[in-house]
Amino acid sequence: MNWENLPDGYRQSTARLWAYYGLFPHKGFEKILGKAKDDISILMSYVAMDRFLKPRGKLGFVITQSLFKTAGAGQGFRRFRIGENGAPLGVVHVDDMVDLKPFEGASNRTAVMVIEKGRATRYPVPYTVWKRKKGARFSYDSTLEDVKSATRLLDQKAEPVDPADPTSPWLTADKFSLAAVKKVLGKSDYTAHAGAYTGGANGVYWVRILSTRPDGLVVVENITEGAKREVPKVTAMIEPDLLYPLLRGRDVKRWHAEPSAYILVTHKPGMGLKAVPEKEMQRAYPHTWEYLKRFEPILRERAAFKRYFTRKDKTGEVLETGPFYSMFDVGDYTFAPWKVVWREQASQMTAAVAGLHNGKAVIPDHKLMLVDCNSPEEAHYVCAALNSSLSRFVVVAYAIGTQMDPHILENICVAKHNVLNSVHRALAEASQEAHAAAAQGDANRLAEIEDRIDHLAPQLWDLTDRELASLRRGLPRELPRGAPARPDEKQGL
């Protein structure tokens, strides 16, 4: 259960404990009182270790595996120390049972950790992954021996993805791959961003174009299906200037991105985080202004609007610092003509290149991450690097499938595109071919291209043949196309 979903009274009464144990890396007491995503099991485990363990005592705890992998929520947990100057906590072993789904009817990510009080955690930590054999079945009534015979145990190691930050997410892999993968780790020359966020008002900003009038105005209908906030469906005439092709999460697959709707973007390039001022909107886009005014009460009630675009003056009066239709996570990068995009929620990397659509920049929504690029060649180079089996292995090794956030490029070192670099050019060309093959549905051709990329990409990180072989042995079965099969599990891989 996330902290933000707890009753206000419970949050208030336990806030001092979260602060005492240093479990909130977030800044400001506001986070402690409701904005954080931290799981309550973090606090429970620390209280138990503090109150019930004697020095050198050990605790076995069933906990969510995401605490070892998440970039934000698990950071305080991974301090592994009681309070600021208290006893250190040493992780003895972790069993990763995410694939087993041991709790019927629950979609949590189950892990079991053993921690010893009074000694520091020494990396790498032994980390066993339980994998269900294909077709194997077991139930609550199964014995331990039944479960063991239906699973494969993968002997892995875990250590922080950032060696300089012991609280960074854990990288987990077999010992052969762990050493090689460190060459791929590092801060990228590129910065990733989240897509445009409406603050929970997709039903206002997302539209379909029904027709174009002779005077240039377009007739639109807002998309209310699946909207979290109830919004009345309307048909209206608006200016086309602020309409852009919308790229949603479901519109993106590896090597393919195709817009399926339009989005009304109330910001313009060069304006930073500020939306078009109200007077300018009324003067330059009167029909768009009328459309937005219909939804003014809904837009003012957005929690994100109140948080980021209002403040209190000295008398306590609430002042607005931006137009009521302001959006979030919008910058000049949003309007870049060439982007690499990938889904935030996916089992692995799903990068694709998005270029201009009908002459206008494509706008990814907040469920997509993006990297703005200066040319199609640069975008395809970055896309190929991220879709390579090596990058995908690193992502799977330290991230969970619901958090393919911008942090990906803080941990995968992708060098700046260089048109004079033959490997960069070859990767860009391969990505362009992969996009063409994906569009045609040619799976065999796509597999050949991906195999070529997997032989080119290691040169970006100067991997030796031996290191590449060890990484490929550690790749999950579903990741590579055309890669050698993993050795038998009896060999310890």
C-alpha positions in Angstrom: 0.0 0.0 0.0 1.4 3.4 -1.0 1.9 6.1 1.5 -0.2 8.5 -0.5 -3.2 6.1 -0.2 -3.1 6.0 3.6 -5.7 7.9 5.7 -4.5 11.5 6.5 -4.6 10.8 10.2 -2.3 7.8 9.9 0.1 9.7 7.7 0.2 12.5 10.3 0.8 10.2 13.3 3.6 8.2 11.6 5.4 11.0 9.8 7.9 11.3 12.6 8.9 7.6 12.2 9.5 8.0 8.4 11.7 11.1 9.2 13.5 9.3 12.0 14.5 6.3 9.9 15.5 8.6 7.0 13.1 6.8 4.7 12.1 10.0 2.7 14.8 11.1 0.4 12.3 13.6 -1.0 12.7 17.3 0.0 10.1 19.1 2.1 7.6 18.0 4.7 4.9 18.2 2.0 6.2 15.0 0.6 5.9 13.3 3.9 2.3 14.4 4.3 1.0 12.9 1.1 2.9 13.3 -2.2 5.2 10.3 -2.0 4.8 6.9 -3.6 6.7 5.0 -0.9 5.2 1.6 0.2 4.2 1.2 3.9 6.2 -2.0 4.0 9.4 0.2 4.1 8.4 1.6 7.4 7.2 -1.8 8.8 10.5 -3.5 8.0 12.6 -0.8 9.5 10.6 -0.7 12.7 10.8 -4.4 13.0 14.5 -4.5 12.5 15.0 -1.7 15.0 12.8 -3.0 17.8 13.1 -6.8 17.5 16.6 -7.5 16.4 19.5 -7.7 18.8 23.1 -7.1 17.4 23.9 -9.7 14.8 20.3 -10.8 14.8 18.7 -11.7 11.5 15.3 -11.0 10.1 13.5 -12.7 7.2 10.9 -10.3 5.6 8.5 -10.8 2.7 8.5 -7.5 0.8 7.9 -5.9 -2.6 10.8 -6.4 -5.0 10.3 -3.0 -6.4 12.1 -1.5 -3.4 15.4 -2.9 -4.7 14.8 -1.5 -8.2 12.8 1.8 -8.1 14.7 5.0 -8.6 12.8 7.2 -6.1 10.6 5.3 -3.6 13.3 2.7 -2.6 16.1 5.2 -2.2 15.6 5.7 1.6 15.0 2.0 2.0 18.4 1.2 0.5 20.3 3.3 3.0 20.2 0.2 5.2 20.8 2.0 8.4 18.7 2.5 11.5 18.2 6.3 11.7 21.0 8.8 10.9 23.7 7.3 13.2 22.2 4.0 14.2 23.1 0.4 13.5 23.9 -0.6 9.9 21.9 -3.3 8.2 23.5 -6.0 6.1 21.5 -7.6 3.4 22.4 -11.3 3.5 20.3 -12.6 0.6 17.3 -11.8 -1.6 14.9 -14.2 -3.3 13.1 -12.6 -6.2 9.7 -14.4 -6.7 8.1 -11.9 -9.0 7.7 -14.5 -11.8 6.0 -17.0 -9.4 3.2 -14.6 -8.3 2.8 -16.5 -5.0 -0.1 -14.5 -3.6 -3.3 -15.5 -5.4 -5.3 -12.6 -6.7 -2.5 -10.1 -6.1 -0.3 -8.4 -8.7 2.4 -7.4 -6.3 6.1 -8.1 -6.9 7.1 -10.5 -4.2 10.6 -10.9 -2.8 12.0 -12.3 0.4 15.0 -10.6 2.0 17.2 -11.7 4.9 18.9 -8.8 6.8 21.4 -8.9 9.6 21.6 -6.0 12.1 24.9 -4.5 13.1 26.9 -5.0 9.9 27.0 -3.0 6.7 25.7 -4.4 3.4 28.5 -5.8 1.3 28.1 -5.8 -2.4 27.5 -7.8 -4.5 24.6 -9.3 -2.6 23.5 -12.9 -3.4 20.3 -12.6 -5.4 18.3 -15.7 -6.4 15.6 -15.3 -9.1 12.8 -17.9 -9.1 11.6 -18.6 -12.7 8.5 -20.7 -13.5 9.3 -23.5 -16.0 7.3 -23.3 -19.2 3.9 -24.9 -18.7 4.6 -25.6 -15.0 1.7 -25.3 -12.5 1.5 -25.1 -8.8 -1.0 -23.8 -6.2 -1.3 -22.9 -2.5 -1.5 -26.6 -1.8 1.8 -27.4 -3.5 4.8 -28.5 -1.3 8.2 -26.8 -1.4 9.5 -29.7 -3.4 6.6 -29.4 -5.9 7.5 -25.7 -6.4 11.2 -26.4 -6.7 10.6 -29.0 -9.4 8.4 -26.5 -11.3 10.9 -23.6 -11.2 14.4 -22.7 -12.3 16.7 -21.0 -9.7 19.0 -18.4 -11.3 22.0 -17.6 -9.2 22.6 -13.8 -9.6 24.3 -11.0 -7.8 23.1 -7.5 -7.0 24.8 -4.2 -6.6 24.0 -0.4 -7.0 23.7 0.6 -10.6 25.7 3.8 -9.7 28.8 2.8 -7.8 29.1 6.3 -6.3 25.6 6.1 -4.9 24.9 3.1 -2.6 21.1 4.0 -2.5 20.8 3.8 -6.3 18.6 1.0 -7.8 20.1 -2.4 -7.8 21.6 -4.0 -10.9 21.0 -7.8 -10.9 22.7 -10.3 -13.2 24.8 -13.4 -13.0 28.4 -12.8 -12.0 29.8 -13.2 -15.5 27.5 -10.5 -16.9 27.7 -8.1 -14.0 31.4 -7.3 -14.7 30.8 -6.8 -18.4 27.7 -4.7 -18.1 29.5 -2.1 -16.1 31.0 -0.9 -19.4 27.5 0.0 -20.6 26.7 1.9 -17.4 27.2 5.6 -17.1 25.5 8.9 -17.7 24.4 9.4 -21.3 25.2 12.4 -23.4 21.4 12.6 -24.0 18.7 13.7 -21.6 15.3 12.0 -21.5 12.0 13.7 -20.6 8.5 12.6 -19.8 5.8 13.4 -22.4 3.3 16.2 -22.1 1.0 15.8 -19.1 -2.5 17.3 -18.9 -2.8 17.0 -15.1 -5.5 14.3 -15.4 -7.6 16.2 -17.9 -7.0 14.2 -21.1 -10.7 14.4 -21.9 -10.2 18.2 -22.5 -6.9 18.2 -24.4 -7.2 15.0 -26.4 -9.4 15.4 -29.5 -10.3 13.9 -32.8 -10.5 16.1 -35.9 -13.9 15.7 -37.6 -13.5 18.1 -40.5 -11.7 21.2 -41.8 -13.8 24.2 -42.7 -13.2 26.5 -45.7 -12.1 29.3 -43.4 -9.3 27.1 -41.9 -11.0 26.3 -38.6 -11.2 22.7 -37.7 -14.1 20.9 -36.1 -13.0 18.7 -33.2 -14.6 16.3 -30.7 -12.9 15.7 -27.4 -11.9 12.1 -26.5 -13.7 11.2 -23.2 -13.4 7.4 -23.5 -11.3 6.0 -20.7 -10.7 9.4 -19.1 -10.1 9.3 -15.4 -11.9 12.5 -14.8 -15.5 12.8 -16.1 -15.6 15.4 -18.8 -18.6 16.3 -21.0 -18.3 15.4 -24.6 -18.5 18.4 -26.9 -18.0 19.3 -30.6 -16.4 22.6 -31.3 -14.6 24.8 -33.9 -11.0 25.8 -33.0 -8.0 27.2 -34.7 -5.6 24.4 -35.9 -2.4 26.3 -34.7 -2.2 24.6 -31.3 -3.2 21.2 -32.5 -0.6 18.5 -32.8 -0.5 14.8 -33.6 -0.8 12.8 -30.3 1.3 9.8 -29.6 -0.1 7.6 -26.8 1.6 4.7 -25.1 -0.5 2.2 -27.0 0.7 3.8 -30.3 4.4 2.8 -29.7 6.0 -0.5 -30.3 9.7 -1.3 -30.8 10.6 0.3 -34.2 7.2 1.7 -34.7 5.3 4.9 -33.6 2.1 6.1 -35.2 -0.1 8.9 -33.8 -3.8 8.0 -33.3 -5.3 11.3 -32.3 -4.6 15.0 -31.7 -3.7 17.0 -28.6 -4.4 20.7 -28.0 -1.1 22.0 -26.6 -1.6 25.4 -24.8 2.1 26.1 -24.9 4.4 27.3 -27.7 8.1 26.7 -28.4 10.4 29.2 -26.8 8.0 29.9 -23.9 9.6 27.6 -21.4 7.1 26.2 -18.9 4.6 29.0 -19.3 1.4 28.5 -21.3 0.1 31.1 -23.9 -1.0 34.1 -21.8 -4.8 34.4 -21.5 -4.9 37.8 -23.4 -2.9 36.4 -26.3 -5.1 33.3 -26.3 -8.2 35.4 -26.5 -6.8 37.6 -29.3 -4.9 35.1 -31.5 -7.0 32.0 -30.9 -10.5 33.1 -29.9 -12.3 29.8 -30.8 -9.7 27.8 -28.8 -10.2 30.2 -25.9 -14.0 29.6 -26.0 -13.4 25.8 -26.1 -11.1 26.0 -23.0 -13.5 28.3 -21.1 -16.1 25.5 -21.2 -13.8 23.4 -19.0 -12.5 26.2 -16.8 -13.8 24.8 -13.5 -12.4 21.3 -14.3 -9.0 22.7 -15.3 -8.7 24.8 -12.2 -9.5 21.9 -9.9 -6.6 19.8 -11.2 -4.3 18.9 -8.3 -1.2 19.5 -10.4 -2.5 23.0 -11.4 -3.0 23.9 -7.7 0.4 22.6 -6.8 2.5 24.2 -9.6 0.6 27.2 -10.7 -0.8 28.7 -7.5 0.7 30.3 -4.4 -0.3 32.1 -1.3 0.6 35.8 -0.7 1.4 37.3 2.7 -2.3 37.6 3.5 -3.0 33.9 2.7 -4.9 34.7 -0.5 -4.3 32.1 -3.3 -2.8 33.6 -6.4 -2.5 31.9 -9.8 0.9 32.0 -11.5 -0.2 30.6 -14.9 -3.3 30.4 -17.1 -6.0 27.9 -15.9 -5.3 25.8 -19.0 -1.6 25.3 -18.3 -0.1 21.9 -19.0 2.9 20.2 -17.4 6.1 18.6 -18.6 6.2 20.8 -21.7 9.4 22.4 -23.0 11.1 23.1 -26.2 12.1 19.4 -26.4 8.3 18.7 -26.7 8.2 20.3 -30.1 11.4 18.8 -31.5 10.8 17.5 -35.1 12.7 14.3 -34.3 12.4 12.2 -31.2 13.1 8.8 -29.8 10.2 7.6 -27.7 9.5 4.6 -25.5 6.8 3.4 -23.2 7.1 4.0 -19.5 5.2 0.8 -18.7 6.6 -2.2 -20.6 8.5 -5.4 -19.8 11.5 -4.1 -21.7 12.7 -1.2 -23.9 10.3 -0.3 -26.8 12.1 2.5 -28.5 11.0 4.0 -31.8 11.6 7.1 -33.8 8.9 9.7 -34.2 9.3 12.3 -36.9 7.0 15.0 -38.3 3.4 13.9 -39.0 1.5 15.9 -41.6 4.2 18.6 -41.2 3.8 19.0 -37.5 5.8 17.7 -34.5 4.4 14.6 -32.8 3.6 15.2 -29.1 4.1 12.1 -26.8 1.8 11.9 -23.8 3.0 11.4 -20.3 3.1 7.6 -20.5 5.9 8.0 -23.0 9.5 9.1 -22.5 11.3 11.1 -25.2 14.7 12.2 -26.3 14.8 15.2 -28.6 17.2 14.9 -31.6 18.4 17.3 -34.2 18.1 15.0 -37.3 16.6 11.7 -38.4 20.1 10.1 -38.5 20.7 11.1 -34.8 17.3 9.8 -33.7 17.8 6.5 -35.5 21.3 6.1 -34.0 19.9 6.6 -30.4 17.0 4.3 -31.1 19.3 1.5 -32.3 21.5 1.9 -29.3 18.6 1.7 -26.9 16.9 -1.2 -28.7 20.1 -3.3 -28.8 20.0 -6.4 -26.7 22.8 -5.0 -24.5 20.8 -1.9 -23.6 17.7 -3.9 -23.0 19.6 -6.3 -20.8 20.9 -3.4 -18.6 17.4 -1.9 -18.4 15.8 -5.2 -17.4 18.7 -5.8 -14.9 18.0 -2.7 -12.8 14.5 -1.3 -13.7 11.0 -2.7 -13.2 8.5 -2.8 -16.1 6.4 0.1 -14.7 9.3 2.5 -14.4 11.0 2.9 -17.7 11.5 6.6 -16.8 14.0 9.2 -18.0 16.5 7.7 -15.5 17.2 5.1 -18.3 19.6 7.6 -19.9 21.2 8.4 -16.5 22.5 4.8 -16.4 23.0 3.7 -20.0 26.0 5.6 -21.5 25.0 6.6 -25.1 27.6 8.9 -26.6 26.6 11.9 -28.7 25.9 11.1 -32.3 28.9 11.7 -34.6 28.3 11.7 -38.3 32.0 10.8 -38.9 31.7 7.6 -36.8 31.1 4.6 -39.0 29.5 2.6 -36.2 27.0 5.5 -35.5 26.2 5.6 -39.2 25.7 1.9 -39.5 23.4 1.8 -36.4 21.3 4.7 -37.8 20.9 2.9 -41.2 20.0 -0.3 -39.4 17.3 1.5 -37.4 15.8 3.0 -40.5 15.6 -0.5 -42.0 14.1 -1.9 -38.8 11.4 0.7 -38.9 10.6 -0.1 -42.5 10.5 -3.9 -41.7 8.3 -3.3 -38.7 5.9 -1.2 -40.7 5.6 -4.0 -43.3 5.2 -6.7 -40.6 8.3 -8.5 -42.0 9.4 -10.4 -38.8 12.1 -12.4 -40.5 13.7 -9.3 -42.0 13.4 -7.5 -38.7 15.2 -10.4 -36.9 18.1 -10.1 -39.3 18.4 -6.4 -38.7 18.2 -6.7 -34.9 21.0 -9.3 -35.1 23.1 -6.9 -37.1 22.4 -4.2 -34.5 23.4 -6.6 -31.7 26.8 -7.0 -33.4 27.3 -3.3 -33.9 26.2 -1.9 -30.6 29.0 -3.6 -28.4 31.5 -1.4 -30.3 29.9 1.7 -28.6 31.1 0.4 -25.3 34.3 -1.3 -26.3 33.2 -4.7 -25.2 35.5 -7.6 -25.9 34.2 -10.8 -27.6 34.5 -12.6 -24.3 32.5 -9.9 -22.4 29.9 -9.8 -25.1 29.6 -13.6 -24.9 29.1 -13.5 -21.1 26.5 -10.8 -21.5 24.6 -12.8 -24.1 24.6 -15.8 -21.9 23.0 -13.7 -19.2 20.3 -12.3 -21.5 16.7 -13.3 -20.6 15.4 -15.8 -23.2 12.7 -13.4 -24.5 15.1 -10.5 -25.2 17.5 -11.3 -28.0 16.6 -12.2 -31.6 19.3 -14.2 -33.3 21.5 -14.3 -30.1 23.1 -17.6 -29.0 21.0 -19.6 -26.5 21.9 -19.5 -22.9 23.9 -22.4 -21.5 22.1 -25.0 -19.5 21.0 -23.8 -16.1 23.0 -26.6 -14.5 26.2 -24.6 -15.4 25.1 -21.9 -13.0 23.8 -19.4 -15.5 
